[in-house]
Amino acid sequence: MKTDYPVTNVLHSIRVHLGINLVDYAILEYITINSRFKPIQANNSVIGESLGVGSAMVAASLRRLLSEQLVEHTPDGLAPSITALSAMYMDIETEQTNTRSMELGSYFLRRLKEIAEEFRCGYISPPPHTNKASVKSVANKISVIQKKYKVEEADLDLIISWAVKNWGFNNDMRDYVRASTLLGSANKYEKYREIAKQYWMSQKNVSTKVY
């Protein structure tokens, strides 16, 4: 059963930036995705069937996209313009980065709680990882770090476990076992990551040393 509007993940910030409606956005996205390797031969019926709109609506949308120079004719078919490509891929990359940051923010808070329990450090009381506001706050910090360094779950585990082990039982330091300190900036993150890595490597060497 066809719908009045196409079923697609609309990134409204870029849609508004380009000044197009929902149908135009969906068709532009369709052309962008399907022309990654070569321009597509536009078939209004096929596009309409894929997006759940009529072929007449597709034809009208294509005329608008062509007039706005967001889509262009090539000898091999239709392709998005450089302007459209820049806007679409920039937004897709931003969306993926934001999604990854939220995943890592949730992971950080969950592991902070779990690692504190593993070390039997009852002094650490991180916000519950189900608190969306807390996750978003940590995700924002990670998003800033990601502009300079790659953030991985294994590195977060290293940093958290090091901080809990070395600060968690210290009255003066345990309050710093938190995102605002460990993820306070890109430079802080990299600094604590290196310290944690060296610490755990030294502990491994001590534990395996034969006397």
N, C-alpha and C positions, 0 to 999 in steps of 0.2 A: 504494500500500500504506500503510495507516494505522500510525502508531506509537503506543506506549503513552503518550508524553508529547508535548506540543506543541512544534513547532519554532519557537523564538523567541529573541531576544537577551535573556536574563534578566539584569537588573541586581540582583544578589543583595543589595546593601546596602539597597535600597528594599524588596525582597521581605521581607527579615527585619524591617525597620522596620515594615512593615504586618502582619507576622505571618501571611502566607499561603503556601500551597504553590505548586509550580511551575505546576500547571494553573490555579489561581485567578489567579496573576500573569499568565499568558498570556491568559486571558479578559478580565481587567481591562485589560490593554494593548490587546487587540482592541477593546473597547468605547471606550476612551479615544481611540484613533486614528480610529475610524470615526464618532465622534460629535462631531467638531470643529465641524461646521456645524449639526447638529441631532441629537437623540437617535435611536438606532437602534431599529427594530422587531426584537426579538430572535427569531431563528429558531435553535433549538438545533441543528438539522441543518446549517444553513449555517455557523454558528460552528464546530461540530465538524469539518466538512469542511475548513474553512480552516486549522484548527489541528492536525488529525490525531488527534482524539479522538472518542469516541462521544457521541451526543446525550444519553444518560443522564448521562454524566460532566459535560457542560456544564450540564445542569439542576441537578445537585447543587452544582456550583461556584457557579452564580448564586444559589442559595438561601443559600450561605455568604456570598457577597459582599453580598447584600442584608441579611442579619442583622448583618453587621459594619459596615453603613452605608458601604461603599465604593462601592456602586452603588445608584442610586435609580430608582424608577419615576416617569416624568413622563407627562403626557397624550399626548405624542408618542412615547413609548418609553423605552428604558433609557439612562441617562447616568451617568458617574462622579460621585461626590460631590465636594464641594469639597476634602475631606480627601484623597481619592485623587488628584484633579487636581494639587493642590499638591505632593504627594509625587512623582508620576510625572514631571511636567514639570521639577521641580527636579532630579531625578536625570538626566533626559535632557540637560538643559542642562549639568550637571556633566560628564557623559560626553563630550559634544561638545567642551567646553572642554579636557578632558584629552587627547582625541585630537588636537586642534589643537596643543596644547602639545608633544606628542611629535613631530608633523610638523615644527614649527618648531625643536625641539631638534636633530633630525637635520639639518635644513637648515643651522642655524647652524654645526655642526661640519664639515659637508661644504664649505660656502662658506669657512670659515676656512682650510681646507687649500687649496682651489682659488685663492682670492684671494692667498694667500701665494705660491703658485706663479706666478700671473700677474705679481706684482710682483718675482718672483725673489728672494723673501725667505726664504732657507734657514734663518733663525734661528727661525722659527715652527714648532713641532712640536705641533699640536693632537692630541688623542686621536683615534683612527680613528673615523669616524662610524658604523661598524658595531658599535662597542662599546655594547651596550644600557645598561650602567650609566652611561656617560658621557652618552648621549642622555637618559636619565631625569633625571640631575642637572641638565642644562641645561633640560629641559622643566619641572622644578619651579620653576626661577627664572623662566621665561617665564610660567608659570601665575600666579605672584605679581604680575608686571608687568601681566598682562591684567586684573587686577581694577581697575586704574586707567587703563591706556592700551591702545590697540589695537596689537598687534604684527603687522607685515607683513614678508614676505620682502624687499621693496625697502628697507625701513628697516634691516633687519639687514645687507643688502649695503652700505648707506651707512656704517653704524657700523664694520663689519669693515674695509672698504677704507680708511676714514680712519685707523683704529688701526694697520693694517699699514703704511700709507704714512708716518705720523708717528711711530710708536713702534717699528715692526718692525726698524729699522736702528740703533736707539739702545740701547746696552748697558744703560743704566739703566732703560729703559722697555719693552723688548721682551717681558719676562716678564709684562707686564700685558695683553698682547693675548690675552685669554682670557675665557671666559664669566663667571667669578667676579668679574671687574672690570667688564666692559662691561654685564653683566646683573645686577649685584650687588643692585640694588633698583629699584623702579619709578622713583624720582627720578633714579638714576644713568642708567638707560636713556634717560629723556627728555632728560637733560642731554647725554649723548653723541650722541643722535639730532639734537638741535638744533645742536650743535657741528659734527657731520659734515655736516649739511645746509648750514650756512653756509660751511664750508670748501670743499665741492665746488662750490657756487655761485660762490664767489670764484675758484676755479681755472678755471671755465668762462668767467668774465668776462675773466680774464687771457689765456686762450688765444685768445679771439675779438677781443681789443682790437687795433685798427689803429694802428700807430705811424707 
